[in-house]
């Protein structure tokens, strides 16, 4: 490859997450509504001086801890997988500036991996069809197929069966971020031990999103993983309460946590909530919806 491609990969959140149980393959069957947010990493993909895969990941101006080693990085695995699939052996260099925290329930690593698959598939060719690319993405992680597209979707199975949902173009959120990651496997392990599955369904929230009713959306935010995450990190329950006490219309933990999401009426309302809860979190970000997880910048 000779050209350099610049992208941003946006975070995701789960406006709704229901865990239906453990599957025979060891994964969990879920019902979730993904939504793309404007907090983003920068990704640059270009030729490598060596013949292999080079990964350089650096924090942005924000503090991001726990950056993985190059060979342990999901983007390395994504490039390797596509390289094997299309039979290419040329070198590639992937540079990432991380602003999405590691282990935050925001799909930062999944978005990075999806960007690598999407971009290298286009550059290297022959362009794999979307179904094949989604299969490769699922091998990397349950959120990666969604991150190939983004937007507002209902996802079932492991998260790979995706149906686009009508939703407002812009919703405003306050993200309460933690410097201490929460491992997905630990949260699901705690869920399995407690068996706290609920009978809540996603249909009412899907309908509220279609109507663009922000107040209804706020009351229908839901995450089955909150009880086990709160058991592992008791302070998270207090952080959710702080978000609500500060005036958020609704609040929910994103994915397997620990990020807490507060839904606001508009940008000004979000900014006011952010000021009120700043002391409770390691970092606060005000952001809004984005239509895609992967955005080309050139």
PyMOL commands that set and color helices and strands:
alter all, ss='L'
color gray80, all
select helices_A, chain A and resi 70-72+74-86+108-124+130-140+144-147+184-194+203-211+214-220+226-232+235-245+267-280
alter helices_A, ss='H'
color red, helices_A
select strands_A, chain A and resi 5-22+28-47+53-59+92-98+153-157+161-164+172-177+222-223+250-253+260-264+283-288+294-296
alter strands_A, ss='S'
color yellow, strands_A
deselect
rebuild
show_as cartoon
